[in-house]
Amino acid sequence: MKIEFETELCRRFHIRYPIFLAGMAGGPSTVKLTASVSNAGGLGTLGAAYMEPAAIREAICEIRKLTDAPFGVNLFVVHASDDNSRIVEVQRELNQIRDVLGISHADKEGVTSPDLFEKQFAVVLEEKVPVISTAFGVLPEPLMQQAKLAGMQVVAMVTTVQEAILAQQAGCDAVVAQGSEAGGHRGTFDISIHPMGANVGTFALVPQIVDRVTIPVIAAGGIMDGRGLVAALALGAQGVQMGTRFLTAIESGAHVSYQQALLESTEESTVLTKAFSGRPARGIGNEFIRKWDASGIDPLPFPTHNTLTRDIRNAAAIQKNADYMSLWAGQGTRMLTSGQHAADIVAQTMQQALSIFS
């Protein structure tokens, strides 16, 4: 069955359906998931924020072996500047969690987080990826100019009207309006202003951004099916970005224990936390978050705290222990399904949307 459905976003990004795959860095994003969404008519996105530049290049080459359709790469606009000022206090608490997992204590002299952003961008530029999307800010002006000269479409994640205006002024071709329902790290530009992120709900945020920018707006946060797509379009969005919905797809790289926790969760299961990374993110509440919150200790800033907890998260994954993994997820988890291919999720979403319109 061929589904006919097109918006201005589709025309601008040369895609069949107004569905973007969120760039879910840190494991869930895979070459197969990215290519599958693109092949199904949406825009697949590789979550490359934590990847080494060489690994990004290899992944791009693999994606191109699997699809001729447009796809994107998502990066964090952040330069690693570590804050080890309270390292002894923080590591003391984390070492108690390491004891639970039976792994060795960490060095209390501090960590050095890799500063990869500009090298990552250089690879994306050299490989002529059709779309680059960014979280935590917009591309700096020199990089924006390079992306534009290369003919790339540039998208920024935003969580307020002001961020959307700044993104348009910087030259972005579209913005993703991320409501507070969205899973994982949202794109709030300045968490010194919004310490737990700018928490505006999707249905309040989208129309206010639509009214104040002229570039396409893509709605994100709690959107899991065709009903969410239709609702977003009714609010003036040109499409939707979906991440959590694809975490349990066959092509997802999410750990099996992570997927099981998702399938057992409800709309009440997620919390906003800085416990894993030092930056606010929405995920399923678990023992790690509860222990950290009970300590009363503030995490170190991102990316330092994220680097500090990596060995804990890796050990938890090896042990299949979801209580100490970062289980990023949005608030729509009751609508998750297991055993579906990503292409079927795209088709199902579009069929449901069209049935509502008809």
Helices and strands as residue ranges (DSSP letters): H 8-13, E 19-21, H 31-39, E 44-47, H 53-66, E 71-76, H 87-101, H 117-126, E 131-135, H 141-149, E 153-158, H 161-170, E 174-178, E 184-185, H 202-210, E 217-220, H 226-234, E 239-242, G 244-246, H 256-263, E 270-273, E 281-284, H 287-295, H 304-308, H 310-318, G 322-324, G 333-335, H 342-357
